[in-house]
Amino acid sequence: MRYAIISDIHANLEAFEVTLQKIDELEVEMVVCLGDLVGYNVNPKEIIKLMHEEEIDCIMGNHDAAVSGIEPLSQFNQAAKDALIWTQKILDDEEINYLKKLPRELIIDNTFFIVHGSIKDPNRYISSEIEAMEDFLLLEKNTNLPHICFFGHTHQMGTFIYSPKNKNVISSHEEHFFLSPENYYLINPGSIGQPRDGDPRASFLIYDSDSQEITFYREKYDVDSAANKVIEYGLNKTLAERLYLGW
């Protein structure tokens, strides 16, 4: 099976459409999303519609939880909070219920595990080897979970690798590599709608479970269009500016 792993779309329609076009070219069997369909940008309705049309399996991100009333808005900075309040006003009940019913985590085809932030906490960031180690210990302890876990939330592509033999974690930013059955993996595809690694292009990955191969992709999209809409709809201009910066 070839899986496309995407995350953190954040209502950026321009980035999402370009990504879906590329995924179609790559001939995958399944697309899986790690959450945060909404927030920051202005096309949440269109994103949710595409999720249905493309039959994409998705879990809940923290922005999805906040818009649907599961988590408080107080945890967000003012720009993000204002965008979430705006989103709540334009989504209808059916769209809100869709977000509310998203699962927090999933095991896909008994092959890999997906979470939004971390296995320990969906709102927790994994940005360092020390933080990754906490999740690896949970994976190692729970023998029912696969050795491969995809996570999002940080908006930064990259991989953490844990060796049970050596009891150590290393990080990697290789864009193409093969998985070893001896190791555990935490892999972040990066963000579709608001990358935070200095590269404004949409980020996702392909996982081939037959060859045990991971390949990251970056796709250019119409940043001007996405950013201009943020300003036009009255959201904080910093949300538009960071699209150009990839941060």
C-alpha positions in Angstrom: 0.0 0.0 0.0 1.1 3.5 -0.7 -0.2 6.1 1.8 -0.1 9.9 1.6 0.3 11.3 5.0 -0.8 15.0 5.4 -1.3 17.3 8.4 -2.2 20.8 9.5 -4.1 22.0 6.5 -5.4 25.0 8.5 -8.1 26.1 6.0 -5.5 26.9 3.3 -7.4 25.9 0.2 -4.7 26.9 -2.3 -2.1 24.7 -0.6 -4.5 21.8 -0.1 -5.7 21.7 -3.7 -2.1 21.7 -5.1 -1.2 18.9 -2.6 -4.2 16.8 -3.7 -3.2 17.2 -7.3 0.3 16.0 -6.6 -1.0 13.1 -4.5 -3.2 12.0 -7.5 -0.1 12.0 -9.7 1.7 9.8 -7.1 -1.0 7.1 -7.3 -1.5 6.3 -3.7 -4.2 4.0 -2.3 -5.1 6.0 0.8 -4.8 9.5 2.1 -4.5 10.0 5.9 -4.7 13.3 7.7 -3.2 14.0 11.2 -5.6 16.8 12.0 -6.0 20.6 12.2 -8.3 21.1 9.2 -9.3 24.6 10.4 -7.7 27.8 11.9 -5.4 30.5 10.6 -6.9 30.7 7.1 -10.3 31.4 5.5 -11.5 28.3 3.7 -12.6 25.8 6.4 -15.9 24.9 4.6 -14.1 24.1 1.4 -11.5 22.0 3.2 -14.2 19.9 5.0 -16.0 19.4 1.7 -12.8 18.1 0.1 -12.2 15.8 3.0 -15.6 14.2 2.3 -15.1 14.1 -1.5 -11.7 12.5 -1.2 -12.8 10.1 1.5 -9.7 11.0 3.6 -9.4 9.4 7.0 -8.6 12.1 9.6 -8.1 12.6 13.3 -8.8 15.6 15.4 -6.2 18.5 15.9 -6.3 21.0 18.6 -7.8 23.7 16.3 -10.5 21.3 15.3 -11.2 20.6 19.0 -11.4 24.3 19.8 -13.7 25.2 16.9 -16.1 22.3 17.8 -16.2 23.4 21.5 -14.3 20.4 22.9 -11.3 22.5 24.1 -11.2 26.1 25.3 -10.1 29.0 23.1 -8.1 30.4 25.9 -5.1 28.2 25.1 -4.4 30.0 21.8 -2.7 33.3 21.1 -4.9 36.2 20.1 -4.4 35.9 16.4 -5.2 32.2 16.4 -8.1 32.7 18.8 -9.7 35.4 16.6 -9.4 33.1 13.5 -11.0 30.2 15.4 -13.9 32.5 16.5 -14.3 33.6 12.9 -14.3 30.0 11.8 -17.0 29.0 14.4 -19.3 31.7 12.9 -19.1 30.5 9.3 -19.3 26.7 9.8 -22.8 25.2 9.9 -23.9 22.6 12.5 -23.1 19.6 10.2 -19.5 20.9 9.6 -19.0 21.5 13.4 -20.3 18.0 14.1 -17.9 16.5 11.6 -15.0 18.1 13.4 -16.4 17.1 16.8 -16.7 13.4 15.8 -13.1 13.1 14.5 -11.2 10.5 16.6 -8.1 11.5 18.6 -5.9 8.7 17.2 -6.1 5.8 14.8 -4.3 2.6 13.9 -4.3 2.3 10.1 -4.4 -1.2 8.6 -2.6 -2.5 11.6 0.5 -1.0 10.0 1.0 2.4 11.6 -0.4 4.7 14.3 -1.4 8.3 13.9 -1.8 11.1 16.5 -1.9 14.9 16.2 0.6 16.1 18.8 2.0 13.0 20.6 0.9 9.6 21.9 1.1 11.0 25.4 -1.0 14.2 24.7 -2.7 15.4 21.5 -1.7 19.0 22.4 1.9 18.2 23.2 4.7 19.2 20.8 7.5 16.8 19.9 10.4 19.0 18.8 13.4 17.3 20.4 14.9 13.9 20.9 14.1 14.1 24.6 10.5 14.8 23.9 10.4 12.0 21.4 11.9 9.6 23.9 8.8 9.9 26.1 6.6 8.7 23.2 8.9 6.0 22.2 8.8 4.5 25.7 5.0 4.4 25.4 5.3 2.7 22.0 7.8 0.2 23.3 5.6 -0.6 26.4 2.4 -1.0 24.4 3.0 -4.1 22.3 -0.4 -3.6 20.6 0.8 -0.5 18.8 2.8 -0.5 15.5 6.4 0.6 15.5 5.6 3.5 13.2 3.8 6.6 14.3 3.0 9.7 12.3 2.4 12.9 14.1 1.8 16.6 13.3 1.2 19.8 15.3 4.7 21.3 15.1 4.3 22.1 11.4 7.9 20.9 10.9 8.8 17.9 8.7 11.3 15.4 10.2 11.8 12.0 11.7 12.8 10.6 15.1 14.3 7.1 15.3 14.5 5.0 18.4 16.8 1.9 18.7 15.6 -0.5 21.4 18.9 -2.2 21.2 21.0 1.0 21.9 18.2 2.8 23.9 18.8 6.0 22.1 16.9 8.5 19.9 18.3 10.3 16.8 16.6 12.9 14.7 16.8 13.1 10.9 15.7 15.4 8.1 16.4 13.1 5.3 13.7 13.4 2.6 14.0 9.8 1.4 14.9 6.7 3.4 13.9 3.2 4.3 12.5 1.9 7.6 14.2 -0.8 9.6 12.0 -3.4 11.3 14.3 -3.2 14.3 13.6 0.4 15.1 10.7 2.6 16.2 9.7 5.8 14.2 8.0 9.1 14.9 7.6 10.8 11.6 6.1 14.3 11.0 5.0 15.1 7.4 5.1 18.8 8.0 2.2 21.2 7.4 0.1 21.7 4.3 -1.3 25.1 5.2 1.3 26.8 7.4 4.8 25.3 7.3 7.1 26.5 10.1 10.5 25.3 8.9 11.5 28.3 6.8 10.1 26.8 3.6 6.7 28.2 2.6 5.9 25.2 0.3 3.2 22.7 1.4 4.8 19.7 3.0 3.6 16.0 3.1 5.0 12.5 2.7 4.3 9.2 1.0 4.7 5.9 3.0 5.1 2.7 1.0 4.4 -0.2 3.3 5.6 -2.8 0.8 9.1 -1.3 0.3 9.1 0.3 3.8 10.0 3.6 2.1 9.4 7.2 3.2 9.5 10.1 0.8 8.8 13.7 1.7 7.4 16.2 -0.9 7.2 20.0 -1.0 4.7 21.7 -3.3 4.6 25.4 -4.4 1.1 27.0 -4.2 -0.4 30.5 -4.7 0.7 32.1 -1.5 -0.5 35.5 -2.7 -4.0 34.3 -3.0 -4.1 32.6 0.4 -2.5 35.6 2.1 -4.7 38.2 0.4 -7.8 36.4 1.6 -6.6 36.4 5.2 -6.4 40.2 5.0 -9.6 40.6 3.0 -11.6 38.6 5.6 -10.2 40.7 8.4 -8.0 38.2 10.1 -4.7 39.2 11.7 -2.2 40.2 9.0 0.6 38.3 10.8 -1.2 35.1 9.7 -0.8 36.2 6.1 2.8 37.3 6.5 3.9 34.0 7.9 2.7 32.2 4.9 5.4 33.9 2.9 8.0 33.2 5.5 7.2 29.5 6.0 7.1 30.3 9.7 
